[in-house]
Amino acid sequence: MSNIKQMVLYNWHLVRILRLMLGIFIGVNAIMMHDMLSGLLSGIFLFQAFTNTGCCCAGSCAIPPSKNKQEKEPVFEEIKND
């Protein structure tokens, strides 16, 4: 239970706050307009804000770190036109 509480209460950043504000705004509009699709969209944004997830399923689309720790100098080859 404390893990869920910690996930919801801590580590708030700008994008997470924007998702929360957007979810609330769309949710209020969905209630006023009686629009089910907007309500669903609002629920998605609110879920992302509370769980700190995004469209990429918790960073699964991130570029993996390089396995080769040593950086190699590029090799250049001079090409002459005759």
C-alpha positions as CSV (number, residue, x, y, z in Angstrom):
1,M,0.0,0.0,0.0
2,S,2.8,2.4,0.8
3,N,4.3,1.8,-2.7
4,I,1.1,3.0,-4.3
5,K,0.9,6.0,-2.0
6,Q,4.5,6.9,-2.8
7,M,3.9,6.6,-6.5
8,V,0.9,8.9,-6.4
9,L,2.2,11.5,-4.0
10,Y,5.9,12.0,-5.0
11,N,7.9,12.7,-8.2
12,W,5.6,15.3,-9.7
13,H,7.1,17.1,-12.7
14,L,5.8,19.5,-15.3
15,V,4.5,16.9,-17.8
16,R,2.7,15.0,-15.0
17,I,1.0,18.2,-13.8
18,L,0.0,19.1,-17.4
19,R,-1.6,15.6,-17.8
20,L,-3.5,16.1,-14.6
21,M,-4.8,19.6,-15.6
22,L,-5.7,18.4,-19.1
23,G,-7.5,15.4,-17.7
24,I,-9.5,17.6,-15.3
25,F,-10.3,20.1,-18.1
26,I,-11.4,17.5,-20.6
27,G,-13.4,15.7,-17.8
28,V,-15.3,18.8,-16.9
29,N,-16.1,19.4,-20.5
30,A,-17.2,15.8,-21.0
31,I,-19.6,16.1,-18.1
32,M,-21.0,19.5,-19.3
33,M,-21.4,18.2,-22.9
34,H,-22.5,14.6,-21.9
35,D,-19.8,13.3,-24.2
36,M,-18.6,9.7,-23.5
37,L,-15.6,9.8,-25.8
38,S,-14.2,12.9,-24.1
39,G,-14.8,11.3,-20.7
40,L,-12.8,8.3,-21.8
41,L,-9.9,10.5,-23.0
42,S,-10.1,12.4,-19.7
43,G,-9.8,9.1,-17.9
44,I,-6.7,8.1,-19.9
45,F,-5.0,11.4,-19.1
46,L,-5.9,11.2,-15.4
47,F,-4.6,7.6,-15.2
48,Q,-1.3,8.6,-16.8
49,A,-1.0,11.5,-14.3
50,F,-1.7,9.4,-11.2
51,T,0.5,6.5,-12.2
52,N,3.3,8.6,-13.8
53,T,3.1,6.6,-17.0
54,G,3.0,7.7,-20.6
55,C,2.1,6.4,-24.0
56,C,5.2,4.3,-24.1
57,C,4.3,1.9,-21.2
58,A,6.8,3.1,-18.6
59,G,9.7,3.9,-20.9
60,S,9.7,0.8,-23.0
61,C,10.4,2.8,-26.1
62,A,13.5,4.4,-24.8
63,I,16.8,4.0,-26.7
64,P,18.9,1.3,-24.9
65,P,22.3,2.4,-23.6
66,S,25.3,1.5,-25.7
67,K,26.9,-1.8,-24.8
68,N,30.3,-0.5,-25.9
69,K,31.6,1.8,-23.2
70,Q,34.7,2.9,-25.1
71,E,34.1,5.6,-27.7
72,K,36.0,5.0,-30.9
73,E,37.3,7.7,-33.2
74,P,35.7,7.6,-36.6
75,V,37.8,6.5,-39.5
76,F,37.8,8.9,-42.4
77,E,38.9,7.9,-45.9
78,E,40.0,10.5,-48.5
79,I,38.4,10.1,-51.9
80,K,40.1,11.7,-54.9
81,N,38.4,12.6,-58.1
82,D,40.4,12.0,-61.2
